[in-house]
Amino acid sequence: MSWDVAIERARSSIMPKTYDALARYRYLQDLRREVRKAKEEVVRNLDFYIEEFRKSVERIGGRFYLAGDGREAADAAAKIVGRGKVVVMGKNNVANETGLHKRLEEEGNEVWETDLGAFLVQLSGEEGSHIIAPAIHLTREQAAELLREKLGIAVPPDPVAIAQRVREFLREKFMKADVGITGANALAADTGAVVLVENEANIRLTSAFPPVHIVYDGVEKIVPTLIHALYVASVQAAYAGLYPPTYINVSAGPSSTADIEMHRVSPAQGPKEYHVVLVDNGRRAAARDPALWEALLCIRCGRCHLHCPVYRALGRGFGEPPYTGPMGVMWTAVTRGIEAAGPHALKCVHAGNCKEVCPMDIDIPQVIHEIKNRYLKNKT
């Protein structure tokens, strides 16, 4: 079956849920405006907030690392992990951006993606095609065939059955894992906390079962306060069509307990180590760019993808994975430069749907237009 079948099944499933959530929970409009203001504040003062976040992470017992580029980030995480470990990972586009999975395997580690879509993409050996649904290009029939071919697991082409068999397979990996690596929906500068939103519970298991938790994401995920971070999670879930989310997770330092004389000690049942690796890789330069700065406001809801006629036609051929779709053209420019993003910007037909549905009111067509202009100017 083709990409057309897969994408139309996804659109017909998720788009009505998004509109229903936005109509039912009117306060989400107020939250999204608050998130935009908070993220603008951070982008305007990015270096200040990186330093505030660093101090907060260290204050709560964590270790902080700031990486200039993707290689430096992957090397920092690999050094924390070490060799010969079992590593479980929550879905993480920055890990894909920086080649973290491969880097960890080079050190002899066994690495497993635990998000169902990311897990299927790992088995396929392909790249993801959507910012929050990386396996959106796979039909249920193709997913079932992947499990049979790669793992010897016989399962009917039914989403419920596929999810159950993957759950059974990954449970063993969670129990054996030495290190858990997650991304972040938002990072709170005032507390050093990471906030993540999900439905599968794989993030909870990834961040709580292993003795070491590594948060690995971009500097643009910082917001001023923990309240703002919770707002980000709520708005992201709603605009992704998954509201209310099953879980919103907050992690702030190693596990701890204060049950003996109210004296807080660490660790308790969860991780004994909390590391945060933040990645620049073009983000701080973009924050100073008169056009690209707006890309840093993106909260990764993926809504622009399903409303974009070019993405519906081309899939991951529009943008460079993991950053596909309209937001992906912007983020390809941020992380890989105008030369990489330019050919994709030329594919944009400027329908404007992406701007209309963006919760952050990012003028995506205008940013893409600027990328296109710079790319063509470099060619003359």
C-alpha positions in Angstrom: 0.0 0.0 0.0 1.1 3.6 -0.7 1.9 6.7 1.2 -1.5 8.1 0.1 -3.3 5.3 2.0 -1.3 5.8 5.2 -1.6 9.6 5.3 -5.3 9.7 4.6 -5.9 7.1 7.3 -3.9 9.3 9.7 -5.7 12.5 8.7 -9.2 11.1 9.0 -8.3 9.7 12.5 -6.6 12.7 14.1 -7.9 15.9 12.5 -11.4 15.6 13.9 -10.0 15.0 17.4 -7.9 18.2 17.2 -10.9 20.3 16.2 -13.0 18.7 18.9 -10.4 19.4 21.6 -10.0 23.0 20.7 -13.7 23.6 20.6 -14.3 21.8 23.9 -11.5 23.3 26.0 -11.6 27.0 25.2 -8.9 27.9 27.7 -6.3 26.4 25.4 -6.5 29.6 23.3 -5.3 31.6 26.3 -2.6 29.0 27.1 -1.2 29.1 23.6 -0.9 32.9 23.7 0.9 32.7 27.0 3.3 30.1 25.6 4.1 32.3 22.6 4.9 35.2 24.9 7.1 33.0 27.1 9.0 31.5 24.2 9.5 34.9 22.6 11.0 36.1 25.9 13.5 33.2 25.9 14.5 33.6 22.3 15.2 37.3 22.8 17.4 36.4 25.8 18.5 32.9 25.0 22.0 32.9 26.5 20.6 34.3 29.8 18.0 31.6 30.0 20.5 28.8 29.2 22.6 30.0 32.1 19.6 30.2 34.4 18.6 26.7 33.4 22.2 25.4 34.0 22.2 26.9 37.5 18.8 25.3 38.3 19.9 21.9 37.0 23.0 21.9 39.2 21.0 23.2 42.2 18.7 20.2 42.1 21.6 17.7 41.9 21.8 17.3 38.1 24.8 17.6 35.7 24.6 20.1 32.8 26.3 20.0 29.4 26.0 22.5 26.6 27.1 21.2 23.2 27.9 23.5 20.3 27.0 21.0 17.5 25.6 17.6 17.0 28.8 15.7 17.2 29.7 17.3 20.5 26.3 16.5 21.9 26.4 12.9 20.9 29.9 12.5 22.3 28.8 14.0 25.6 25.9 11.6 25.9 28.1 8.6 24.8 30.6 9.5 27.5 27.9 9.5 30.2 26.5 6.1 28.9 29.8 4.3 28.5 30.2 1.0 26.8 28.2 -2.3 26.8 25.0 -0.8 28.3 21.4 -1.4 27.5 19.9 2.0 26.6 16.2 2.8 26.2 15.1 6.0 24.5 12.0 8.0 24.3 11.1 9.6 21.0 13.6 12.3 20.4 14.0 14.3 17.2 17.2 16.0 18.5 18.7 12.6 19.0 17.9 11.9 15.3 19.2 15.3 14.3 22.6 14.6 15.9 23.0 10.9 15.2 22.9 9.9 18.8 21.5 6.4 18.3 24.3 5.4 16.0 26.9 7.0 18.2 25.8 5.0 21.2 25.8 1.8 19.1 29.4 2.5 18.0 30.3 2.2 21.7 28.9 -1.3 21.8 25.6 -0.4 23.5 22.3 -2.0 22.9 19.9 0.8 22.0 16.1 0.6 21.7 13.6 3.2 20.7 10.5 2.8 23.0 7.9 5.0 21.3 5.9 2.7 19.1 6.4 4.7 15.9 10.1 5.3 16.6 10.5 1.6 17.3 8.9 0.7 14.0 11.2 3.2 12.2 14.2 1.6 14.0 13.2 -1.8 12.7 12.7 -0.5 9.2 16.1 1.2 9.0 14.4 4.1 7.4 14.0 7.7 8.6 10.9 9.1 10.3 8.4 11.0 8.3 6.6 13.1 10.9 7.7 15.2 13.9 5.4 13.3 16.4 4.3 10.3 14.4 7.6 9.1 12.8 6.0 5.9 11.3 3.0 7.7 9.8 4.2 6.5 6.3 3.7 2.9 7.4 0.3 1.2 7.0 -0.8 -1.3 9.6 -0.1 -4.1 7.1 3.5 -2.9 6.7 4.0 -2.6 10.4 2.9 -6.1 11.0 5.2 -7.3 8.3 8.1 -5.5 9.9 7.6 -7.3 13.2 7.4 -10.6 11.4 10.5 -10.0 9.3 12.8 -8.3 11.8 11.8 -10.0 15.1 10.0 -13.1 14.1 6.8 -11.9 15.8 3.6 -13.0 14.0 0.8 -10.5 14.5 -2.3 -9.6 12.4 -2.4 -6.1 10.7 -4.4 -4.7 13.6 -3.1 -1.6 15.5 -4.3 -3.0 18.9 -2.5 -6.3 18.3 0.7 -4.6 17.0 0.8 -2.3 20.0 0.4 -5.2 22.4 3.2 -7.3 20.9 5.6 -4.4 20.9 4.7 -3.7 24.6 5.6 -7.3 25.4 8.9 -7.1 23.6 9.9 -3.8 25.1 9.0 -4.7 28.7 12.1 -6.8 29.0 14.3 -4.0 27.6 12.9 -1.5 30.2 13.7 -3.9 33.0 17.3 -4.5 31.8 18.1 -0.9 30.9 21.1 0.8 32.4 20.3 4.2 30.9 17.2 6.0 29.9 17.3 8.9 27.4 14.4 11.3 26.9 13.9 14.5 25.0 11.8 17.4 26.4 8.6 19.2 25.5 9.8 22.1 27.7 12.6 22.9 30.1 11.9 25.1 33.0 14.7 27.7 33.6 13.6 28.5 37.2 13.6 24.9 38.4 15.8 22.8 36.1 12.8 20.5 35.5 12.0 18.7 32.2 8.3 18.4 31.2 7.2 15.7 28.8 3.8 14.8 27.4 2.9 11.4 26.2 0.2 8.7 25.9 2.2 5.4 25.9 3.9 5.6 29.3 7.2 4.7 27.6 8.6 8.0 28.7 7.7 7.3 32.3 9.4 4.0 32.2 12.4 5.3 30.3 12.9 8.2 32.8 12.2 6.2 36.0 13.4 2.5 35.6 17.1 2.9 34.7 19.5 4.2 37.3 20.7 7.0 34.9 18.3 9.5 33.2 19.7 11.7 30.4 17.6 14.6 29.1 18.8 15.3 25.5 17.3 18.2 23.6 17.7 21.7 22.1 18.2 25.0 23.9 15.0 26.3 22.4 13.0 24.1 24.6 13.7 26.4 27.6 10.8 28.5 29.0 11.0 30.8 32.0 9.1 28.8 34.6 7.7 25.3 35.4 4.2 26.7 34.9 5.1 27.8 31.4 6.5 24.3 30.7 3.2 22.7 31.8 1.4 25.1 29.5 3.6 23.9 26.6 2.8 20.3 27.3 -1.0 21.0 27.3 -1.0 23.1 24.1 1.3 20.6 22.3 -1.0 17.7 23.2 -4.2 19.6 22.1 -2.9 20.7 18.8 -1.6 17.2 18.1 -5.1 16.0 18.6 -4.3 14.0 21.8 -6.1 16.0 24.5 -6.2 15.4 27.3 -2.9 13.5 27.2 -2.6 10.3 29.2 0.5 11.5 30.9 2.4 14.7 31.6 5.7 13.9 33.2 7.9 16.2 35.3 11.4 15.2 36.2 13.6 17.5 38.3 16.8 15.8 39.4 17.6 12.3 40.7 14.9 10.4 42.5 14.7 11.3 46.2 12.7 10.7 49.4 12.1 12.7 52.6 10.3 10.0 54.6 12.9 9.7 57.3 12.6 12.8 59.6 11.6 14.9 56.5 15.3 14.8 55.5 15.5 14.7 51.7 18.0 12.2 50.4 18.8 10.7 47.0 18.4 8.3 45.3 15.1 6.5 46.1 13.3 4.1 43.7 14.2 6.0 40.5 17.4 7.2 38.8 20.4 8.1 41.0 21.8 10.3 38.2 20.2 13.2 36.3 22.0 14.6 33.3 20.9 17.3 30.9 22.7 17.6 27.5 21.5 20.7 25.7 22.3 21.2 22.0 22.9 24.4 20.1 23.6 23.3 16.6 22.5 26.5 14.9 19.8 27.5 17.4 21.6 30.5 19.0 22.5 31.9 15.6 18.9 31.4 14.5 17.7 33.4 17.6 19.6 36.4 16.2 18.4 35.9 12.6 15.6 38.4 11.6 13.6 35.6 9.9 14.7 32.2 11.3 14.1 33.3 15.0 10.4 32.5 14.6 11.2 28.8 14.0 12.4 28.5 17.6 8.9 29.1 18.8 7.7 25.8 17.3 6.3 23.4 20.0 6.4 20.3 17.7 2.7 19.6 17.5 3.0 18.5 13.9 -0.3 20.0 13.0 1.1 21.9 10.0 2.1 18.7 8.3 -1.4 17.3 7.9 -2.8 20.6 6.6 0.0 21.0 4.0 -0.7 19.9 0.4 3.0 19.5 -0.3 3.7 17.3 2.7 0.6 15.2 1.9 2.0 14.7 -1.6 5.7 14.2 -0.8 5.9 13.0 2.8 9.4 13.0 4.1 10.6 14.3 0.8 9.5 17.8 2.0 12.3 18.8 4.5 15.1 16.7 5.9 14.2 14.1 8.4 13.6 14.3 11.3 12.4 17.8 10.4 9.8 17.3 7.7 6.8 19.3 6.6 6.4 23.1 6.7 8.1 23.4 10.1 10.7 21.0 8.9 11.8 23.3 6.1 12.5 26.0 8.8 14.2 23.6 11.1 16.4 22.2 8.3 17.6 25.7 7.7 18.3 26.2 11.5 20.2 22.9 11.9 21.7 22.3 8.5 21.8 25.7 6.8 20.2 27.4 3.9 21.9 25.2 1.3 20.2 22.1 2.7 16.8 23.8 3.3 16.7 25.8 0.0 15.7 22.9 -2.3 12.8 22.1 0.0 11.7 25.7 0.3 11.4 25.7 -3.5 8.8 23.0 -3.2 6.5 25.1 -1.1 3.4 26.4 -2.9 2.5 28.9 -0.1 -1.0 27.7 0.4 -0.8 29.2 3.9 -2.6 26.4 5.7 0.4 25.9 8.0 0.2 29.5 9.3 -3.6 29.3 9.9 -3.3 26.2 12.1 -0.1 26.9 14.0 -0.7 27.4 17.7 2.3 29.7 18.0 1.1 31.9 15.1 4.4 31.4 13.3 4.4 32.9 9.9 5.8 29.8 8.4 5.1 30.8 4.7 7.1 34.0 5.2 10.0 32.2 6.9 10.1 29.7 4.0 9.9 32.5 1.5 13.0 34.1 3.1 14.8 30.7 3.0 13.9 30.5 -0.7 15.2 34.0 -1.4 18.5 33.4 0.4 19.0 30.1 -1.4 18.4 31.5 -4.8 20.5 34.6 -4.1 23.4 32.2 -3.3 23.0 30.6 -6.7 23.3 33.8 -8.7 
